[in-house]
Amino acid sequence: MEMLGFWAAAVIAAVLVGMAKGGIPVIGMLSVPVLSLVISPVTAAGLLLPVYIVSDMFGLWAYRRSYDRRVLAIIVPAAMVGIFIGWLLVRIVPEQALALVIGTVGAAFALNLMLRRPAGGPPRQPKLAPGLFWGAATGFTSFVSHSGAPPYQIYVLPLRLEKAAYAGTATIAFAFINAAKLIPYWQLGQVNLENLQTALILAIPASAAVFLGVWLVKVMPTHVFFRFIVWSLLLVSLKLIWDGVHGLGWV
């Protein structure tokens, strides 16, 4: 029964990873919490990283022509710095405290988007300084718990990118981020030969789910797509807040 529960949670988590690579990045943050229902969060993060990387290959192919070059040029190098900082501090910074901070910022941002009047007009030009800050935060939080989506969204959503460009930029950015995390995860023992075998099995449903995500991006009206992203960001952020508060023993 325990093995059945593990595989049920693992397949659901893998499908969420694949859909994220298909262009709905926030939903991928649910994968570690889902798998953490049956194994430890640290083990879940290590097991899912190879699944992310394999799924990234399909996402890169699907969005090879749809992305914003300037956003990637800002976010990706900054995220590499964040990953390096995460590698140095992973044993020092409590994961629960990080979850609480990121969840609070993400929830506040999502509520702000919901309550204010929708902004129209053409896409905005990405600014360097905010991009470097939120890019580093994206790399750091992604390294610690695969939770890079909230800081990434805080920077990218106000840019009002076209729907396919938004999805493709996120997919490509996180493909670089996930690949950069592989060596540190291996060095920390979170990725090993044993969980690689399981990850290869989970990569099958994850890869198929990439195309489900791509299809959803194509068929959803633009306003519905971004409303879904904002609501997903709020719900995931509230989950992070709960994890942080509960993990710190405040409730």
VOBA-1610 file (N, C-alpha, C; in pm, whole numbers, padded with zeros to 5 digits, always signed):
BEGIN
Met+00083-00120+00000Met+00000+00000+00000Met+00087+00126+00000Glu+00196+00123+00080Glu+00285+00238+00083Glu+00349+00262-00054Met+00389+00152-00121Met+00449+00165-00253Met+00349+00220-00353Leu+00223+00176-00343Leu+00119+00226-00432Leu+00098+00376-00410Gly+00096+00417-00283Gly+00080+00558-00252Gly+00196+00641-00305Phe+00318+00587-00295Phe+00434+00659-00348Phe+00422+00681-00497Trp+00390+00575-00571Trp+00385+00588-00717Trp+00270+00676-00762Ala+00159+00673-00689Ala+00047+00762-00724Ala+00090+00908-00708Ala+00152+00940-00594Ala+00198+01077-00572Ala+00308+01115-00669Ala+00398+01021-00698Ala+00510+01049-00787Ala+00464+01077-00929Val+00367+01002-00978Val+00317+01024-01114Val+00244+01158-01122Ile+00164+01190-01022Ile+00096+01320-01020Ile+00199+01433-01021Ala+00302+01419-00937Ala+00408+01521-00933Ala+00478+01533-01068Ala+00503+01419-01134Ala+00569+01421-01264Ala+00483+01490-01369Val+00353+01466-01366Val+00261+01532-01460Val+00261+01683-01437Leu+00265+01725-01311Leu+00270+01868-01281Leu+00400+01930-01334Val+00510+01856-01321Val+00638+01903-01376Val+00626+01920-01527Gly+00571+01821-01594Gly+00558+01829-01739Gly+00470+01943-01785Met+00359+01965-01717Met+00271+02076-01753Met+00342+02210-01733Ala+00426+02217-01629Ala+00503+02340-01609Ala+00598+02364-01725Lys+00660+02259-01772Lys+00752+02273-01886Lys+00677+02303-02015Gly+00546+02274-02016Gly+00463+02305-02131Gly+00417+02450-02135Gly+00458+02529-02033Gly+00427+02671-02039Gly+00345+02726-01925Ile+00322+02645-01820Ile+00246+02692-01704Ile+00336+02676-01582Pro+00437+02762-01566Pro+00545+02736-01470Pro+00503+02728-01325Val+00402+02806-01284Val+00366+02807-01142Val+00319+02670-01095Ile+00251+02598-01182Ile+00193+02470-01142Ile+00302+02369-01105Gly+00421+02386-01159Gly+00530+02295-01126Gly+00571+02302-00980Met+00544+02416-00914Met+00578+02430-00772Met+00500+02334-00685Leu+00389+02282-00736Leu+00309+02189-00657Leu+00370+02050-00653Ser+00467+02023-00740Ser+00520+01887-00752Ser+00590+01840-00625Val+00679+01924-00570Val+00750+01885-00448Val+00653+01868-00330Pro+00560+01962-00306Pro+00463+01939-00198Pro+00382+01811-00215Val+00342+01779-00338Val+00265+01656-00361Val+00350+01533-00325Leu+00473+01528-00375Leu+00558+01413-00347Leu+00601+01409-00201Ser+00604+01525-00136Ser+00641+01530+00006Ser+00535+01468+00096Leu+00419+01436+00041Leu+00318+01366+00119Leu+00361+01224+00152Val+00455+01169+00073Val+00494+01029+00093Val+00643+01011+00121Ile+00726+01110+00088Ile+00869+01105+00119Ile+00913+01242+00170Ser+01035+01252+00220Ser+01082+01380+00275Ser+01096+01484+00164Pro+01077+01613+00195Pro+01090+01718+00095Pro+01227+01720+00027Val+01333+01696+00104Val+01468+01696+00046Val+01482+01584-00056Thr+01433+01464-00021Thr+01438+01351-00114Thr+01352+01379-00236Ala+01235+01440-00214Ala+01146+01471-00326Ala+01211+01568-00423Ala+01278+01671-00370Ala+01343+01770-00457Ala+01453+01704-00540Gly+01532+01617-00478Gly+01638+01549-00551Gly+01585+01454-00656Leu+01479+01382-00624Leu+01421+01286-00717Leu+01362+01355-00839Leu+01301+01471-00817Leu+01230+01538-00927Leu+01322+01619-01017Leu+01442+01654-00972Leu+01529+01737-01056Leu+01558+01671-01191Pro+01597+01542-01198Pro+01617+01481-01330Pro+01490+01479-01414Val+01375+01468-01349Val+01247+01471-01422Val+01227+01608-01484Tyr+01260+01712-01410Tyr+01255+01848-01464Tyr+01346+01861-01586Ile+01466+01808-01576Ile+01565+01826-01683Ile+01522+01754-01811Val+01472+01631-01797Val+01424+01558-01916Val+01306+01631-01977Ser+01213+01676-01894Ser+01096+01749-01945Ser+01137+01879-02013Asp+01241+01942-01960Asp+01290+02066-02020Asp+01325+02048-02167Met+01379+01933-02203Met+01418+01909-02342Met+01299+01920-02435Phe+01185+01866-02393Phe+01065+01874-02475Phe+01008+02016-02475Gly+01016+02082-02360Gly+00970+02221-02354Gly+01053+02313-02440Leu+01185+02291-02442Leu+01273+02373-02527Leu+01237+02358-02674Trp+01206+02237-02714Trp+01168+02214-02854Trp+01035+02281-02885Ala+00940+02269-02792Ala+00806+02324-02816Ala+00808+02476-02828Tyr+00897+02543-02752Tyr+00899+02690-02749Tyr+01028+02747-02808Arg+01087+02675-02900Arg+01216+02717-02956Arg+01206+02848-03033Arg+01087+02889-03072Arg+01070+03014-03148Arg+00993+03120-03071Ser+00952+03091-02946Ser+00868+03185-02872Ser+00933+03218-02738Tyr+00999+03333-02732Tyr+01063+03375-02607Tyr+01108+03520-02621Asp+01139+03580-02507Asp+01189+03718-02503Asp+01338+03714-02472Arg+01419+03757-02567Arg+01565+03748-02552Arg+01617+03833-02436Arg+01564+03953-02421Arg+01616+04041-02317Arg+01585+03988-02177Val+01464+03936-02158Val+01431+03878-02028Val+01527+03764-01995Leu+01552+03677-02091Leu+01644+03565-02068Leu+01785+03614-02040Ala+01828+03718-02112Ala+01964+03770-02094Ala+01983+03829-01955Ile+01875+03875-01893Ile+01883+03931-01758Ile+01864+03822-01652Ile+01758+03743-01668Ile+01719+03646-01566Ile+01820+03533-01550Val+01865+03475-01661Val+01947+03353-01652Val+02080+03377-01580Pro+02161+03477-01619Pro+02286+03498-01545Pro+02263+03529-01397Ala+02160+03610-01368Ala+02131+03641-01228Ala+02091+03515-01152Ala+02016+03427-01217Ala+01974+03302-01151Ala+02095+03214-01121Met+02196+03215-01206Met+02316+03136-01179Met+02384+03183-01050Val+02384+03314-01029Val+02440+03369-00904Val+02356+03322-00786Gly+02224+03324-00801Gly+02136+03279-00695Gly+02155+03132-00662Ile+02176+03050-00765Ile+02201+02908-00743Ile+02330+02888-00664Phe+02434+02963-00699Phe+02561+02952-00629Phe+02545+02991-00481Ile+02470+03099-00456Ile+02446+03140-00318Ile+02367+03033-00243Gly+02268+02975-00312Gly+02191+02867-00251Gly+02277+02748-00216Trp+02370+02715-00303Trp+02463+02604-00279Trp+02545+02630-00153Leu+02590+02755-00136Leu+02672+02790-00020Leu+02591+02790+00110Leu+02464+02831+00101Leu+02386+02855+00222Leu+02281+02748+00250Val+02274+02644+00167Val+02164+02548+00177Val+02158+02481+00314Arg+02271+02463+00379Arg+02273+02397+00509Arg+02257+02498+00624Ile+02251+02626+00592Ile+02244+02729+00695Ile+02104+02790+00705Val+02046+02824+00589Val+01916+02891+00586Val+01805+02788+00604Pro+01719+02802+00706Pro+01607+02709+00724Pro+01511+02716+00604Glu+01479+02603+00549Glu+01388+02600+00434Glu+01252+02658+00470Gln+01209+02638+00597Gln+01078+02688+00638Gln+01074+02841+00638Ala+01183+02903+00682Ala+01187+03049+00683Ala+01185+03104+00541Leu+01258+03038+00452Leu+01258+03080+00312Leu+01119+03066+00251Ala+01052+02954+00281Ala+00917+02932+00229Ala+00823+03042+00276Leu+00837+03083+00402Leu+00750+03187+00457Leu+00771+03321+00387Val+00896+03358+00365Val+00927+03486+00301Val+00878+03487+00157Ile+00913+03384+00081Ile+00873+03377-00060Ile+00721+03370-00072Gly+00657+03293+00014Gly+00512+03283+00010Gly+00444+03416+00039Thr+00496+03491+00135Thr+00438+03621+00169Thr+00450+03719+00053Val+00570+03724-00006Val+00592+03815-00120Val+00503+03775-00237Gly+00499+03645-00268Gly+00418+03598-00380Gly+00270+03624-00360Ala+00219+03601-00239Ala+00077+03624-00211Ala+00042+03773-00221Ala+00129+03858-00167Ala+00104+04002-00175Ala+00102+04049-00320Phe+00193+03996-00401Phe+00199+04034-00541Phe+00074+03987-00616Ala+00032+03862-00591Ala-00086+03808-00658Ala-00211+03887-00620Leu-00225+03920-00491Leu-00342+03998-00447Leu-00342+04137-00508Asn-00225+04195-00521Asn-00215+04327-00585Asn-00262+04321-00730Leu-00224+04216-00801Leu-00266+04200-00941Leu-00418+04180-00950Met-00474+04109-00853Met-00618+04082-00856Met-00701+04206-00825Leu-00652+04287-00734Leu-00732+04399-00683Leu-00722+04526-00767Arg-00609+04542-00836Arg-00595+04666-00913Arg-00659+04650-01050Arg-00683+04761-01114Arg-00744+04760-01247Arg-00644+04701-01346Pro-00690+04606-01432Pro-00598+04546-01528Pro-00530+04651-01616Ala-00400+04635-01633Ala-00324+04729-01716Ala-00321+04679-01860Gly-00350+04771-01953Gly-00345+04734-02093Gly-00220+04787-02158Gly-00220+04783-02288Gly-00107+04838-02360Gly-00007+04734-02405Pro+00096+04779-02473Pro+00197+04687-02527Pro+00288+04634-02416Pro+00368+04532-02448Pro+00464+04482-02349Pro+00560+04590-02303Arg+00604+04580-02178Arg+00700+04675-02123Arg+00843+04626-02148Gln+00935+04718-02147Gln+01076+04684-02162Gln+01130+04632-02029Pro+01191+04514-02027Pro+01246+04462-01902Pro+01358+04551-01850Lys+01354+04585-01720Lys+01456+04668-01659Lys+01564+04580-01595Leu+01687+04628-01601Leu+01801+04547-01560Leu+01805+04523-01408Ala+01799+04630-01329Ala+01819+04616-01184Ala+01715+04524-01119Pro+01584+04546-01143Pro+01487+04453-01085Pro+01506+04310-01135Gly+01544+04297-01263Gly+01565+04164-01319Gly+01679+04090-01252Leu+01787+04162-01222Leu+01900+04099-01154Leu+01861+04053-01014Phe+01784+04137-00943Phe+01742+04100-00808Phe+01649+03979-00809Trp+01542+03989-00888Trp+01445+03880-00890Trp+01500+03756-00959Gly+01593+03774-01052Gly+01658+03658-01114Gly+01741+03581-01013Ala+01818+03654-00929Ala+01897+03588-00825Ala+01805+03518-00724Ala+01693+03585-00690Ala+01597+03524-00598Ala+01535+03398-00661Thr+01511+03402-00791Thr+01458+03285-00861Thr+01555+03168-00853Gly+01683+03193-00882Gly+01782+03086-00875Gly+01797+03031-00736Phe+01799+03119-00636Phe+01817+03076-00498Phe+01701+02989-00450Thr+01578+03037-00470Thr+01463+02962-00421Thr+01440+02835-00503Ser+01474+02838-00630Ser+01463+02718-00711Ser+01562+02613-00664Phe+01682+02656-00627Phe+01782+02561-00580Phe+01739+02496-00449Val+01685+02576-00357Val+01652+02524-00225Val+01533+02431-00228Ser+01428+02466-00305Ser+01306+02385-00298Ser+01226+02383-00428His+01289+02407-00544His+01216+02412-00671His+01101+02512-00664Ser+01120+02623-00591Ser+01014+02723-00573Ser+01053+02856-00636Gly+01109+02850-00755Gly+01154+02972-00820Gly+01046+03051-00889Ala+00927+02995-00902Ala+00822+03062-00980Ala+00776+03195-00922Pro+00749+03209-00790Pro+00700+03339-00741Pro+00792+03456-00771Pro+00923+03451-00738Pro+01006+03568-00773Pro+01016+03590-00923Tyr+01014+03482-01000Tyr+01017+03497-01146Tyr+00892+03569-01194Gln+00775+03529-01143Gln+00650+03591-01185Gln+00644+03739-01145Ile+00699+03770-01028Ile+00696+03909-00981Ile+00767+04000-01080Tyr+00872+03948-01142Tyr+00945+04028-01241Tyr+00879+04026-01378Val+00832+03910-01421Val+00790+03893-01561Val+00644+03931-01586Leu+00555+03900-01495Leu+00413+03927-01520Leu+00384+04073-01554Pro+00443+04171-01484Pro+00414+04311-01519Pro+00465+04352-01656Leu+00550+04271-01719Leu+00603+04306-01851Leu+00499+04288-01961Arg+00391+04216-01929Arg+00280+04194-02022Arg+00328+04134-02155Leu+00406+04028-02145Leu+00450+03958-02265Leu+00332+03891-02334Glu+00345+03870-02462Glu+00246+03790-02534Glu+00245+03649-02477Lys+00129+03581-02482Lys+00110+03455-02410Lys+00215+03351-02444Ala+00241+03326-02571Ala+00339+03224-02610Ala+00480+03266-02568Ala+00511+03395-02581Ala+00643+03444-02541Ala+00662+03430-02390Tyr+00556+03457-02316Tyr+00561+03440-02171Tyr+00591+03294-02136Ala+00516+03202-02195Ala+00533+03059-02165Ala+00671+03011-02209Gly+00714+03051-02329Gly+00844+03007-02379Gly+00960+03062-02300Thr+00951+03188-02260Thr+01058+03249-02181Thr+01074+03177-02048Ala+00963+03148-01983Ala+00969+03076-01855Ala+01027+02937-01873Thr+00984+02867-01977Thr+01033+02731-02001Thr+01183+02730-02025Ile+01231+02821-02108Ile+01374+02826-02140Ile+01456+02868-02018Ala+01409+02969-01946Ala+01483+03016-01828Ala+01499+02905-01725Phe+01392+02833-01697Phe+01401+02728-01596Phe+01475+02604-01648Ala+01483+02588-01779Ala+01566+02481-01832Ala+01713+02506-01798Phe+01759+02630-01816Phe+01896+02665-01777Phe+01915+02649-01626Ile+01819+02694-01549Ile+01829+02689-01403Ile+01838+02543-01355Asn+01751+02458-01408Asn+01751+02318-01364Asn+01880+02246-01402Ala+01931+02274-01521Ala+02056+02211-01563Ala+02171+02254-01472Ala+02171+02380-01431Ala+02278+02432-01345Ala+02272+02372-01205Lys+02154+02324-01164Lys+02140+02268-01029Lys+02189+02124-01020Leu+02209+02058-01132Leu+02237+01914-01131Leu+02366+01881-01055Ile+02476+01950-01086Ile+02604+01920-01021Ile+02599+01948-00871Pro+02548+02064-00826Pro+02537+02085-00682Pro+02449+01981-00612Tyr+02338+01942-00676Tyr+02251+01842-00615Tyr+02324+01708-00603Trp+02402+01675-00705Trp+02479+01550-00701Trp+02584+01558-00589Gln+02650+01671-00579Gln+02753+01689-00476Gln+02694+01681-00336Leu+02571+01729-00319Leu+02505+01725-00189Leu+02439+01590-00161Gly+02440+01500-00260Gly+02381+01368-00242Gly+02232+01362-00265Gln+02172+01471-00315Gln+02028+01472-00340Gln+01991+01402-00470Val+02086+01392-00560Val+02070+01313-00682Val+02175+01203-00679Asn+02131+01079-00695Asn+02223+00965-00694Asn+02174+00859-00790Leu+02251+00752-00805Leu+02216+00648-00902Leu+02084+00581-00868Glu+02054+00569-00739Glu+01930+00502-00697Glu+01807+00581-00740Asn+01803+00711-00708Asn+01682+00786-00745Asn+01680+00823-00893Leu+01795+00814-00962Leu+01795+00836-01106Leu+01711+00730-01177Gln+01715+00607-01130Gln+01635+00500-01193Gln+01486+00531-01182Thr+01443+00575-01063Thr+01302+00612-01046Thr+01268+00734-01129Ala+01360+00830-01134Ala+01335+00953-01209Ala+01316+00925-01358Leu+01390+00831-01411Leu+01377+00797-01553Leu+01238+00741-01584Ile+01182+00666-01490Ile+01046+00615-01509Ile+00946+00731-01505Leu+00964+00820-01409Leu+00872+00933-01395Leu+00885+01032-01510Ala+00998+01030-01579Ala+01016+01120-01693Ala+00921+01089-01807Ile+00869+00966-01811Ile+00777+00928-01919Ile+00645+01004-01909Pro+00572+00996-01795Pro+00449+01076-01786Pro+00477+01226-01787Ala+00591+01266-01734Ala+00625+01409-01733Ala+00643+01461-01875Ser+00711+01385-01959Ser+00735+01427-02098Ser+00604+01436-02175Ala+00514+01340-02152Ala+00384+01345-02219Ala+00304+01467-02173Ala+00317+01501-02045Ala+00240+01615-01991Ala+00291+01749-02043Val+00414+01753-02094Val+00463+01877-02155Val+00369+01921-02266Phe+00326+01828-02348Phe+00242+01861-02462Phe+00100+01895-02418Leu+00058+01842-02302Leu-00070+01884-02245Leu-00061+02031-02205Gly+00050+02070-02144Gly+00069+02210-02108Gly+00073+02301-02228Val+00144+02259-02333Val+00151+02338-02456Val+00011+02356-02515Trp-00067+02249-02515Trp-00204+02255-02569Trp-00290+02352-02488Leu-00278+02347-02356Leu-00357+02437-02271Leu-00321+02583-02297Val-00192+02611-02315Val-00150+02748-02346Val-00213+02796-02476Lys-00221+02708-02575Lys-00274+02746-02705Lys-00425+02770-02701Val-00498+02685-02628Val-00644+02692-02637Val-00705+02789-02536Met-00636+02817-02427Met-00692+02908-02327Met-00689+03052-02377Pro-00799+03126-02365Pro-00796+03269-02397Pro-00690+03339-02311Thr-00632+03445-02365Thr-00521+03512-02297Thr-00558+03556-02156His-00676+03619-02139His-00714+03668-02007His-00735+03553-01909Val-00787+03440-01958Val-00805+03323-01872Val-00671+03264-01833Phe-00579+03259-01930Phe-00446+03205-01904Phe-00376+03281-01792Phe-00372+03415-01803Phe-00302+03492-01703Phe-00377+03497-01570Arg-00510+03489-01575Arg-00586+03480-01450Arg-00552+03349-01379Phe-00541+03243-01456Phe-00503+03114-01399Phe-00364+03120-01335Ile-00270+03187-01403Ile-00135+03201-01350Ile-00137+03276-01217Val-00213+03387-01211Val-00217+03468-01089Val-00281+03391-00975Trp-00392+03322-01001Trp-00457+03242-00897Trp-00366+03129-00851Ser-00298+03066-00945Ser-00204+02959-00908Ser-00093+03014-00819Leu-00043+03132-00855Leu+00062+03195-00775Leu+00011+03221-00633Leu-00112+03270-00620Leu-00167+03297-00487Leu-00180+03169-00406Leu-00237+03065-00466Leu-00259+02940-00392Leu-00128+02875-00351Val-00031+02873-00442Val+00099+02815-00409Val+00169+02898-00301Ser+00156+03030-00310Ser+00218+03116-00210Ser+00157+03093-00072Leu+00025+03076-00067Leu-00041+03047+00061Leu+00007+02913+00115Lys+00029+02816+00026Lys+00083+02686+00071Lys+00223+02703+00128Leu+00305+02787+00065Leu+00439+02812+00116Leu+00434+02881+00253Ile+00342+02976+00269Ile+00326+03043+00398Ile+00289+02942+00506Trp+00195+02855+00474Trp+00155+02752+00571Trp+00272+02660+00605Asp+00346+02617+00503Asp+00462+02530+00528Asp+00563+02599+00618Gly+00587+02728+00591Gly+00684+02802+00671Gly+00639+02820+00815Val+00514+02862+00833Val+00462+02884+00968Val+00457+02753+01046His+00409+02649+00981His+00399+02518+01047His+00537+02462+01076Gly+00629+02474+00981Gly+00764+02420+00999Gly+00843+02491+01108Leu+00816+02621+01126Leu+00886+02697+01230Leu+00821+02679+01369Gly+00712+02602+01372Gly+00648+02574+01499Gly+00563+02687+01552Trp+00516+02775+01465Trp+00434+02888+01508Trp+00288+02851+01524Val+00250+02734+01471Val+00111+02686+01487Val+00114+02540+01527
//
